[in-house]
Amino acid sequence: MSIHPQSQLCWSVPRLLCRIALCALVLSTNVRADNWPHWRGDSGNSTAPHASPPTQWSGSKNVKWKVAVPGRGSGSPIVWEDRVFVVTAVPSTSPRPVSFNPQQRGQRGQGRGGRGNAAPLQQLDFKVFCFSRTDGSLQWEKTAVSAKPHEGTHSTNGFASASPTTDGKNVYVHFGSRGLYCYTMSGKLKWKRNDFGKMTTRATFGEGSSPTLVDNMVVVPWDHEGKSSIYALDKTTGETIWKTERDEPTCWATPLIVSHHGKKQVVMNGQNYARAYDVSSGKELWRCGGQTDRPVASAVTEDGLVFVGSGFRGSFLGAFRLTGTGDIAGSQHVAWTTSRDTPDIASPLLTQGRLYYHKGKSGIISCVNAKTGEPNYEAQRLGALGDMVYASPVAAGGYVYFTGRNGTTVVIEDSDQFEIVATNSLGEGVDATPAPVDNELFVRGEKHLFCISQ
């Protein structure tokens, strides 16, 4: 039987459309939509609105892969497309990372040991690792510099606590007094800056502020017991665009970029003042006092407000409008403040108009209305986290993930009502903030980098 050419077309078009639809469906299930380019995510608020990672896992459940990473792991992982980046500082004789698949699990880590005095200073390799997001295999490893630190660090802190950041073209790693290094995504060193000097941190607690990208610049905080400042460097060359001095002692916070009426501000915590700077010039725009000693927590922002707080030897958190100039204390540019149960090391989380934060370093949390400061609930205890929290909470898929130093993560509903959904542990300590991307959660543990996936 013969078929007219037009009839053949009538038959082929539906088949073609069906095949196109099928291909689109297959592709849509495999495309990775989001990235996590900074330890606070793309927004700086520690949220991944399109991600839906698992809410339950263990050392043997929902672990897609894990890879051993030498060195103490307080620098958080970042994710860009098929790459995961972490930094560390290790003695020159440390072994290379070793991958494990879910079917070949070794003995679990034993958690954190004692918290005594730090080990004697020794020559360290300051490294950046790039792992495959698919299976955890090592894509490249670079030693930025080998150096003996000029001063010690806190017994719970390492020497590579600043998290890397990326724009998808380059990855920027900050080793504080050892310099800032720019690598291409394939691991080629593009430029470095190691002329900032040497930090003298409070009580030799160590360094840890992370750099932040904005437009054509990388913003580098430099608060310590010496001459403090904040830098904006050309991200393609490393040359200084502006440098603004700060009358601040040691601070471990990371700068936040906010926008107001088409202009961008750099918001930075500080013991003396929370401040904002003009992105283009570095000029101070506004300031407000009230913070406590040695602030660590970074700011978050939403709907024209920025929230800055601290919680060591005191308690303070303020919601500031971006409209102010000069010293705004006591003015209409301060929307609200609280002096109760505010965060110390873990930064607050802002999602869907709700501001979550820890009380000091504890597993006690509060959730307040971001616009008014009125509590949705206060002083809810997440007992499984233990008595010490360093990692900041993250939000994804309608849930909030809180992680303690003991390696336990408690997942709650992202809601005005307090409701625990799950309690999980990977069997080793965690200081770094997890990174939720698509249907995965990347956790930097004391000994391993984990990919949690359903």
C-alpha positions in Angstrom: 0.0 0.0 0.0 1.4 3.4 -0.9 1.1 6.5 1.3 0.9 10.0 0.0 3.8 12.2 1.1 1.4 14.5 2.9 0.1 11.5 4.8 3.7 10.6 5.8 4.1 14.1 7.1 0.9 13.7 9.1 2.2 10.5 10.7 5.8 11.8 11.3 4.9 15.2 13.0 3.1 13.6 16.0 5.9 11.1 16.4 8.5 13.9 16.2 6.6 16.0 18.7 6.3 13.0 21.0 10.1 12.4 20.8 10.8 16.1 21.4 8.5 16.0 24.5 10.2 12.8 25.7 13.6 14.3 25.3 12.5 17.5 27.1 11.2 15.4 30.0 14.4 13.5 30.3 16.5 16.6 30.2 14.3 18.4 32.7 14.9 15.6 35.2 18.6 15.9 34.9 19.2 19.6 34.5 20.8 21.3 37.5 19.0 24.5 37.9 20.8 26.3 40.8 24.2 26.9 42.3 25.5 27.7 45.7 28.3 30.1 44.9 28.9 31.5 48.4 28.7 30.0 51.9 25.5 32.0 52.4 24.1 31.1 49.0 23.4 33.4 46.1 21.2 35.8 48.1 23.4 36.0 51.2 20.4 35.0 53.3 21.3 31.2 53.4 18.3 30.2 51.4 17.8 27.9 48.4 14.2 28.6 47.4 14.2 26.1 44.5 16.1 23.3 46.2 14.5 20.2 47.7 17.2 18.1 49.4 16.2 15.1 51.7 15.1 15.8 55.2 16.3 12.4 56.5 19.7 10.7 56.3 22.3 8.9 58.3 25.8 7.4 57.7 24.1 4.7 55.6 21.0 6.3 54.3 20.6 8.9 51.5 24.4 9.4 51.2 25.1 9.6 47.5 28.9 9.8 48.1 31.5 11.0 50.5 35.1 11.9 50.1 37.8 12.3 52.8 39.1 15.8 53.1 42.2 16.4 55.3 42.3 19.3 57.7 39.7 20.8 60.0 36.5 21.6 58.1 35.0 25.0 59.1 35.3 26.5 55.6 31.9 25.7 54.0 31.5 24.0 50.6 30.3 26.0 47.5 28.8 24.4 44.4 28.8 25.5 40.8 27.1 23.2 38.2 29.1 20.0 38.3 31.8 21.2 40.7 32.1 21.3 44.5 34.9 23.4 46.1 36.4 23.3 49.6 39.5 24.7 51.2 41.8 23.4 53.9 45.2 23.8 55.6 47.1 20.7 56.3 50.7 19.6 57.2 52.7 19.1 54.0 52.7 15.3 54.6 48.9 14.9 54.7 47.4 12.3 52.5 45.3 13.0 49.4 41.5 12.8 49.5 40.0 9.4 49.1 36.5 8.8 47.7 33.9 6.3 49.0 30.8 5.1 47.4 27.6 4.2 49.3 28.2 0.5 49.0 31.7 0.7 50.5 31.3 2.5 53.8 34.1 2.4 56.3 33.9 2.9 60.0 32.2 6.2 61.1 34.2 9.1 62.4 34.5 9.3 66.1 33.3 12.9 66.4 35.3 15.7 67.9 38.0 15.1 70.4 39.1 17.3 73.3 39.1 21.0 73.1 42.5 21.6 74.8 45.3 23.8 73.6 46.1 24.0 69.9 49.0 22.0 68.6 52.4 23.7 68.1 52.6 25.8 64.9 54.0 24.0 61.9 54.4 24.5 58.2 51.1 24.1 56.4 49.9 23.7 52.8 46.9 25.9 52.2 44.8 24.0 49.6 41.8 24.3 47.4 40.0 21.1 46.2 37.6 20.7 43.3 35.4 17.6 43.4 33.0 16.2 40.9 29.4 16.8 42.0 28.4 13.5 40.3 30.5 11.1 42.2 32.9 13.0 44.5 36.0 12.2 42.5 38.8 14.7 42.7 39.0 17.0 39.7 41.9 19.1 40.8 43.8 20.1 43.8 46.0 23.2 44.2 48.3 24.3 47.0 48.0 28.1 47.1 50.9 28.6 49.5 53.0 26.8 52.0 53.6 28.7 55.1 54.0 28.6 58.9 51.3 30.7 60.5 52.6 33.7 62.5 50.2 33.1 65.4 48.0 30.3 66.7 44.3 29.7 66.4 41.4 28.6 68.7 41.5 24.9 69.5 38.2 24.4 67.6 39.3 26.5 64.6 41.6 25.6 61.7 43.8 27.9 59.6 41.5 27.8 56.5 38.1 28.9 57.9 37.1 31.4 55.2 34.8 29.8 52.6 35.5 30.2 48.9 33.2 32.0 46.5 32.7 31.9 42.7 31.1 33.6 39.8 31.2 30.6 37.6 34.3 31.9 35.7 36.7 31.9 38.6 36.9 30.7 42.2 38.3 33.0 44.9 39.9 31.5 48.0 40.9 33.6 51.0 43.5 32.3 53.4 43.6 35.6 55.4 47.2 36.5 56.3 48.4 34.0 53.7 46.6 35.9 50.9 43.7 35.8 48.4 43.9 33.6 45.3 41.9 33.6 42.1 41.7 30.3 40.2 40.0 29.5 36.9 37.3 26.8 37.1 39.9 24.3 35.8 42.4 25.1 38.5 44.8 27.6 36.9 46.0 30.3 39.1 45.0 33.7 37.6 46.2 36.1 40.2 47.0 36.4 43.9 47.3 39.1 46.6 49.5 38.3 49.5 50.4 41.9 50.5 47.6 42.6 53.1 49.9 42.0 56.0 49.4 39.8 59.0 46.3 39.7 61.2 46.6 39.8 64.9 43.3 38.3 66.1 41.7 38.7 69.5 43.1 36.1 71.9 44.7 34.4 68.9 41.3 32.9 68.0 42.3 32.7 64.3 40.9 34.2 61.1 37.7 33.4 59.2 35.9 36.2 57.4 35.0 35.1 53.8 35.2 37.3 50.7 32.1 38.4 48.8 31.6 39.1 45.1 29.7 42.1 43.7 29.7 43.4 40.1 33.4 43.4 39.0 34.7 43.3 42.5 35.6 40.9 45.3 35.1 42.5 48.7 37.6 41.4 51.4 37.1 42.2 55.1 40.2 42.8 57.2 39.2 43.4 60.9 41.7 42.5 63.6 43.6 44.0 66.5 45.8 46.0 64.2 44.7 48.5 61.6 41.4 47.3 60.3 39.9 48.0 56.8 37.7 46.6 54.1 38.9 46.2 50.5 37.3 46.1 47.1 39.5 44.4 44.5 39.1 44.1 40.8 38.0 40.5 40.4 39.8 40.0 37.1 43.2 41.4 38.1 43.3 41.6 42.0 44.1 45.3 41.9 42.7 47.5 44.6 39.7 49.5 43.5 39.1 51.1 47.0 40.2 50.5 50.6 38.3 52.0 53.5 39.8 52.0 57.0 37.6 50.8 59.9 37.9 51.6 63.6 37.0 48.1 64.6 38.7 45.3 66.5 38.6 41.6 65.4 35.4 40.6 63.6 34.7 37.4 61.8 31.6 38.4 59.9 31.3 38.3 56.1 30.1 41.3 54.1 26.6 41.3 52.7 25.6 43.1 49.4 22.2 44.9 49.5 20.4 47.2 47.0 18.5 50.4 47.6 17.0 52.6 44.9 19.3 51.1 42.3 22.5 51.6 44.4 24.3 48.8 46.1 25.7 48.8 49.7 28.2 46.6 51.5 26.9 45.9 55.0 29.4 44.7 57.6 29.0 43.8 61.2 31.4 45.2 63.8 32.0 45.4 67.5 31.6 49.2 67.6 29.0 49.6 64.8 27.1 47.9 62.1 27.9 49.8 59.0 27.1 50.2 55.3 29.4 51.3 52.5 28.8 52.5 49.0 29.9 49.7 46.6 31.3 52.0 44.0 33.4 54.2 46.2 33.8 52.5 49.6 32.4 55.6 51.4 30.6 54.9 54.6 26.9 55.5 54.3 25.4 54.8 57.7 26.3 53.2 61.0 24.5 52.0 64.2 26.0 51.0 67.5 24.8 48.4 70.0 26.7 45.2 68.9 28.4 43.0 71.5 32.0 41.9 71.8 33.9 40.1 69.0 31.0 39.7 66.5 30.9 36.7 64.2 27.4 36.5 62.7 26.9 38.0 59.2 24.0 40.2 58.1 20.8 39.2 56.1 18.4 41.3 54.2 14.8 41.5 52.9 12.4 44.2 51.7 14.6 47.2 52.4 15.7 46.0 55.8 19.1 44.6 56.9 19.5 42.6 60.1 22.7 42.6 62.0 23.3 41.0 65.4 25.8 39.5 67.9 25.5 37.5 71.0 28.8 37.2 73.0 28.9 38.9 76.4 25.7 40.5 75.6 22.8 40.3 73.2 21.8 42.6 70.3 20.0 42.3 67.0 18.8 45.3 64.9 16.7 45.7 61.8 17.9 48.7 59.9 16.4 50.6 57.0 18.7 51.2 54.1 17.6 54.9 53.8 19.8 56.3 56.6 22.9 58.4 56.5 25.5 58.9 59.3 24.8 57.6 62.8 21.2 56.3 62.7 20.9 55.1 66.3 17.6 56.1 67.8 16.2 57.3 64.4 13.4 56.2 62.2 15.9 54.2 60.2 16.1 51.6 63.0 12.9 49.5 62.5 13.3 47.4 65.6 15.9 46.0 68.0 16.1 43.2 70.5 18.5 42.4 73.3 17.4 38.8 74.0 18.6 35.4 72.8 20.6 36.7 69.8 23.2 34.6 67.8 26.9 34.4 68.4 28.8 32.3 65.8 26.0 31.0 63.6 24.5 33.7 61.4 20.7 34.3 61.3 18.6 33.0 58.5 15.9 35.0 56.7 13.3 33.2 54.6 9.7 34.0 53.7 9.6 37.0 56.1 10.8 34.9 59.0 14.0 35.5 60.8 15.5 32.5 62.5 18.5 32.6 64.9 20.3 30.7 67.7 20.7 31.9 71.3 24.4 32.4 71.5 26.1 29.2 70.5 23.4 27.0 71.8 20.8 24.8 70.2 18.0 27.1 71.4 16.3 28.9 68.5 13.9 31.7 68.0 11.8 32.7 64.9 10.5 36.3 64.6 8.5 38.3 62.1 11.2 40.1 60.1 9.3 43.3 59.6 8.1 43.8 63.2 10.4 41.7 65.3 7.4 40.1 67.0 8.1 36.5 67.9 6.5 33.6 66.1 8.1 31.5 68.8 11.0 31.9 71.2 13.6 29.7 73.0 12.7 26.4 71.4 15.3 23.9 72.3 16.8 21.6 69.7 18.4 19.3 72.3 19.9 16.9 69.7 22.3 19.7 68.6 24.2 19.6 71.8 25.5 22.7 73.5 27.6 24.1 70.7 26.7 25.3 67.2 29.0 26.9 64.7 27.2 26.2 61.4 24.5 28.6 60.2 21.0 27.4 59.5 19.9 27.0 55.8 16.4 26.9 54.3 15.3 24.8 51.3 12.1 23.0 50.2 9.9 24.4 52.9 12.3 23.3 55.7 15.0 24.8 57.9 18.2 22.8 58.6 20.0 23.4 61.9 23.4 21.7 62.4 25.4 21.3 65.6 29.1 20.7 66.2 28.3 17.1 67.2 27.2 16.4 63.6 23.5 16.3 64.2 21.1 18.2 61.9 17.6 18.9 63.1 15.1 19.7 60.3 12.0 21.8 61.2 9.1 23.2 59.2 9.7 26.6 57.7 6.6 27.9 59.4 5.3 30.3 62.0 4.7 27.2 64.2 7.6 25.2 65.6 7.5 21.6 64.4 10.5 19.2 64.2 10.4 17.0 61.1 13.6 14.9 61.4 16.8 14.5 63.4 19.9 13.2 61.5 23.5 12.4 62.0 26.5 11.5 59.8 28.6 10.2 62.6 31.2 13.0 62.7 31.4 16.6 63.8 30.3 19.5 61.6 31.3 23.2 61.8 30.7 24.3 58.2 27.4 25.5 56.9 25.7 22.9 54.6 25.0 23.8 50.9 21.5 22.9 49.6 21.4 22.7 45.8 18.5 21.2 43.7 17.8 17.8 45.4 21.1 17.5 47.2 22.7 18.7 50.4 26.5 19.1 50.6 27.9 18.8 54.2 31.5 19.4 55.1 32.2 17.3 58.1 35.2 17.0 60.3 36.7 14.3 58.1 34.6 14.1 55.0 32.6 16.0 52.4 29.2 14.4 52.0 26.6 14.6 49.2 23.2 13.8 50.7 20.6 12.8 48.1 17.4 10.9 48.0 
